[in-house]
Amino acid sequence: MSTDVTAKTPAPAPPGKSGSASGENLLQLMLDGLRRNMRQYGMLIALGLIVALFAVWTDGDLLLPRNVSNLVLQNSYVLILAIGMMLVIIAGHIDLSVGSVTAFVGAFAAVLTVQHDVSWPIAVALSLAVGAGAGAAQGFLIAYLGIPSFIVTLAGMLVFRGFTEILLEGQTLGPFPSGLQKIGNGFLPEVGPETNYHNITLLLGLALIVFVVLQEVRDRGRQQEFSLEVLPRNLFLLKLVSIVAAILVVTMLLASYKGAPIVLLILGGLVVGYGYLMRNSIFGRHIYAIGGNLPAAKLSGVKDKKVTFLVFLNMGALAALAGLAIAARLNAASPKAGLNYELEAIASAFIGGASMSGGVGTVLGAIIGGLVLGVLNNGMNLLSVGSDWQQVIKGLALLAAVGFDVWNKRKSGS
């Protein structure tokens, strides 16, 4: 008895089904990639939405070239502080003194240049040294004497605010030399042929696009080399296109006004330098290690006291730089300068993805968090929103960012 077995071939898919299935798979891969990287890209998407909303609500005034330039100048000090604060929070600490150190360094620079006729380059160098010294003093108390950073920097906030008033004798002191003023208000000079745009700014923008694209491709290649998880190819291409478009838009806006502000170049150098430090250097990995798991870091041979000391020294130096930038922009030093700057820097870090428990965060995240606050401030000012409601909205934004961090941790844990 024989059995006739006939192989069944699958029926061909109806026309259009295979294309639609592959499209659905692609969409699913992109959504999965977004979910896995929501912590990294969530606030970047939020920043884009905030910019788009305020651009509509202000009838495009938010994206006028002059307003974009002012946005950079007005928020430069917050972004500088946010970089240093991100490192402090990643290491598992906090610094409440940065606003007072900012005011103190501005007062110190004013006394040197206005009252004692010290040349402004020497005054800048001495001011940075004073800020680094203030950070080192606090870092020593925290790292080597074991006093909690909250207590040390709270005391520093009071001490340096008092020193500021002593130096200025309760009065505003200015103006600064023109060279120093350019740090806070200056723009790159115009060179090259006569065009409708600022030539140097256009060249810098194109160079930045090339650098960012090459860096992203290189990082992706290294992750694949070590079999690490990477974004799906289409999502990675979408990310590159979005970054290039954003840089191009900002470049064209700045180039159609007065060009790139000098403080933007300083800020760009800080972002590139500190980004490399945290991603590629041993010191950066040690900062993540002591913030993520201090006992394990000690067992691994990490010199946690030295790392903590250097983190606070660095914070003091960046606070000094921010103090010079804001004093130069205002062209005067004031006893009331720097009020609540520490809160804005801390908020920028947390909105940008830092974790209360330490060990998490990026330099770019700090910049994104600072830009979120800056765009909120600028947009609400253009809409004539009162300062009372501005405080409420910024507080809710901070609460939402930290709430998202807690929710994301719980979801990842489950």
Helices and strands as residue ranges (DSSP letters): H 17-36, H 38-57, G 61-63, H 65-90, H 98-110, I 111-115, H 120-143, H 149-168, H 178-185, H 199-225, H 233-255, H 262-280, H 282-292, H 294-299, H 304-330, H 341-351, H 363-382, H 387-413
